[in-house]
Amino acid sequence: MPESNQKNNDLRGQLIKYAGFLLSRRPYFSAQIRKKLTEKASRLDESDQSDLIEVIIGELESAKYLDDNYLLSGYIRQKLSKLQGPKIIFAKLRQLGLKSDQITKALKGQDLLEA
């Protein structure tokens, strides 16, 4: 049992270090980080680590390293400045892994959709 716990701690450290590396380069939505951490864990030949990844995502969110709402509003403003409409923005955000209700709420906040 202690060997398994040590292995889990090593994996946790590697995944946190990788998340820090990614976030030091540019901001990511939590869905993007979740996908990248899952890929990293599978490259390390680890079994399903979704519970550990969810804990790491939660810690990053509580420490404000991940803030989907803040990033979402900036993303929408950027796409609007490039004259992209709400339907295109919605589709791109869905491709990035965000939930429909979260996107709709952000678009309504920018007065792009009717309430």
N, C-alpha and C positions, 0 to 999 in steps of 0.2 A: 504494500500500500504506500509506504513513503516514497518508493521509486516512482510510482505513478504521479504522486503529488509534486515531486521535484520536476518531472517531465512537463506537467501542466504549468508550473511556475516558469520554466524555461520558455515554453511556447508563449505564455502570456507576456513575458518580457520582450520576446522577439516581435510579437504582434504590436505591442504598444510602441516599441522603437520604430517599427515600420510605419505605423500611423503617424507618429511624430515627424518622421522623414517626409511623408506625403504632404502633411498639413503645413510643413515649413516651406514648401514650394509654392502652394496655392491653396485657396479654399476649396473644400469639397462638400457636397451634400452627404448626409449620413448614409444614404443608400449607396452612394459611390464608394465610400470608405468601407462599408459592410461587404460589398462585392470584392474589393481589393484585399481585404483581410481574409475573406473566405478563400480566395485564390492563393494567397500566401500560405495559409494553413495547409491547403491541399498540396502545394509544392513541397512543403516540409514533410509530406507523407503522414499527415495526422488524420485521424478519423474525424467524424463530424464534430466540429468545435463551435457550432452555432450558439450554444449557451455562453461560452466564454467570449465570443465576439460580441454578443448582445451586451454583456457586462461592460466590455471595453467601450462600446459605443455609448452606453449610458454614462460612463465616467467622463468620456470626452465631452458629452453634451452638458453634464453638470459643471464641468470646469470651463465651459464656454469656448472650447476649441472647435466644437461643432455647433452651429446655430442655423438650422435650416430656414427659419423664418426670416432672419436677417439676410442671409445669402439669397433667398428667394426674391425678396423685394429688390435687391440690387441687380439680380439677374433680369428681372422683368424690366426695370428701368433701362438697363443696357440694351435689351432687345427692342424696346420701344424707340430708343434713340436711333436704332438702325431701321426704323419704320416697319418692324414686324408686327403683325396683328395678334390679337389674343388667341386665335385658333392655332397659329403657328407656335406661339410661345407655349401654349398648353401642351401641344404634341411633343415639343422638345423637352419639356419638363417631365412628361410621362416617360420618355425614353431614358431620362436620367434617373428614373426610379422613384420619383415623388408620387404621392397619393393624389388622386383626383380631387378629393375634398380640400386638401391642403392647397392645391394649385388654385382651385376655384375661389377659396377664401382670399388668397393673395391677390388674385385678379380683381375681385370685388373691392378690395382695399385700395387698389389703384384706379378705381372707377372704370374698369374696362368691361365689366359684366354687370348686368342689371341685378340688383339685390333681390 
